Amino acid sequence: MRYQDLVKIALKDLSQRRLRTGLTILSVAIGVASIIALVAQTMGIQQSVIDTLYKLGPSTIVITPRGSTLTQVDVIRISELQNVERVIPIIQTPATIYRSGQQVQVTLVGIRSSDLEALLGDVKIVDGSIYPDAPVPVALVGYTIAFPPDQGGSQSIYVGQPLTIEIGFGRFTQRIQLQVVGIMAQYGSTVFVSPDSSLFLPLDQLMKILNRRSYNMLIVKAVSVDAVNDLSSNLNTIYGNNVQILTVQQLSQTVSTIIGQFGLLLASIAGISLSVAGLGTMNIMMITVLERTREIGVMKAVGFRNRDVLILYLLEASLIGIIGGIIGIAAGAMGAQILPQILSSFLRPPQPRGPGGPGFQQQGQQFSLSYSPVIPIDITLAAFALAVAVSIAAGLYPAWRASRMEPVRALRYE
């Protein structure tokens, strides 16, 4: 029997049992779609986090205090080390501003204006200018503070406008006024600073407001990527456990490992659903063999060999896998694009409401999930191949059983 004839017979047999075949194909498609959609999310999140990390630059080292404080003495000390290009001291503190009659939680970031580009790269200004390096009560406003998304993106803060800011809690709250000197263009986020929801102030001014002499963190720029490891080791030798020292490379490797393991877990769960689909395929194939026992006897009586019957049923199983795999790839690609929107809506914190309507907004500390799913070709092909392999494996025993039937006994089967 020619293979093309067997393919035609297999297609005809599947089309005669449309509902049963359709449900079996659907189960395979769901397994494939789950693998592709879930892996695309983890790959997309991983790429987004790594891109965010590398906005700091691959030659960046972040130092945060652990058992001691970081002061100007440390800035000078680190600046004098070999392979250090620049040291950027930063202060961060939560604060509340009043915008359009609402309280909005933001982050105040104290940083020298000359260090802004070293930290964020190309700083684009929508309106106004960057503040001077002087202890004056001015602020550079992040994009989403000036153009809040919950108000349709319309501008609510303008250059020259005074801003009333509250820092601290309860009886320790202090109220200050800052003048807006500039509004930043939309930036996105970095690991340690979220520019869009922050107010940037002159470093000396924020230290004066907070009455502080220490910094939250030091961003150290090495002269090159190759010098990062040596400089990191040198800093560890100097400070020991008094500070935490992290390089962008270490952070990206850690993130890649964690997200990769999580992605493997999700893919394994999706793979289980594909295995269940394989069991369903095997069950359907067994029922089909029993229902077609007399037909198998007739085929053997007219000249079908055991091998022909075996190939026929394996073809049916493989066609289920192929069709289910193709549908699953298409569904997985569509699902991969839809899932980020669903996840973002679920992970967006609800806005509290008071008696008069919307109340306190946690904009400065709001968690936002923004990424583009990445669908790897190799994972897609592997999911398709797995679907076909599972279907063929599920059809092996029913096909073997059908091929071993004796024609006389098969024809007598009721």
Buried (B, 14 or more C-beta within 10 A) or exposed (E): BEEEEBBEBBEEBBEEBEEEBEEBBBBBBBBBBBBBBBBBBBBBBBBBBBEBBBBBBBBBBBBBBEEEBBBEEBBEEBEEBEBBBBBBBBBBBBBBBEBEEBBBBBBBBBBBBEBBEBBBEEBEBBBBEBBEBEBBBBBBBBBBBBBBEEEEEEEBBEBEEEBEBBBBEEEEEEEBEBBBBBBBBEBBBBBBBBBBBBBBBBBBBBBBBBEBEBBBBBBBBBBEBEBBBEBBEBBEEBBEEEBEBBBBBBBBEEBBEEBEEBBEEBBEEBBEBBBBBBEBBBEBBBEBBEEBBEBBBEBBEEEBEEEBBBBBBBBBBBBBBBBBBBBBBBBBBEBBBEBBEEBEEEEEEEBEEEEEEEEBBBBBEBEBBEBEBBBEEEBBEBBBEBBBBBBBBBBBBBBBBBBEBEBEEBBEEE
